[in-house]
Amino acid sequence: MAASSHADQMKIAATKFCSDDQALLTQIRDTMDIMKEVAVEFEKRNVSDKVKELEDAVLELADLSGYTVHLSSAVQTITSRYQPGEEVTDFHKLIEDEVLKLKGNSTTDPKNDIRVRQFKEAVWKVHHEGQPMPGEEQEDIVMTSTQSSILNMNCPLTGKPVTELEEPVRSVECKHIYEKRIILQYISKSSNQCPISGCLKKLRADTVVQDALLLIEIEELRKVNKETEVQDFTLLNEDD
């Protein structure tokens, strides 16, 4: 009974922690957007040293954002599989070890963060509108305006768009997204291999989680989809 009570308390604490992380991530991303706008104004005035300072700060925020996501995922993973032992648990070490493992498995780089790329694009376009940035093809620049770390637009098991999932979760291993209830049933009854075609990663119940960034990214995807629908509707009216 006591063990069950402790487990419930840990889940409540983990949920609160991850909720706070989501709020922090939203603030970080909003700050990066504001810094981009300020940098554009500095670039218009040819104050290049201030632009560089802002770019460095945006990179630092991108790195902090990545760490926050890993930290949230680590807390959720540890909470889901933790079993109390006879000795006092060093949760700080447990969490730091899990964060290091997640960072080691991650291929993300702060320099490739979508907001870092948008920052550079916005500054570049001040004096080079219509020209590709050095080292990039024009197609790449167009793509980054809607780039996201959401790898699959639909849940492979339900077929629903990720924007319509009731409780979306993401694999810590391969970053694919699923409906929580359905993927847990799939893992327990069918297979532990990711159901995305061509993905060879193995899934466990404790590694499909709602990381701190997922809901934010899904909400941003909803906004992009809504803006696209409005644009399409406007074009349709113009054609008519």
PyMOL commands that set and color helices and strands:
alter all, ss='L'
color gray80, all
select helices_A, chain A and resi 2-44+48-81+91-105+110-112+114-128+138-144+162-164+180-189+205-207+214-239
alter helices_A, ss='H'
color red, helices_A
select strands_A, chain A and resi 168-171+177-179+208-209
alter strands_A, ss='S'
color yellow, strands_A
deselect
rebuild
show_as cartoon
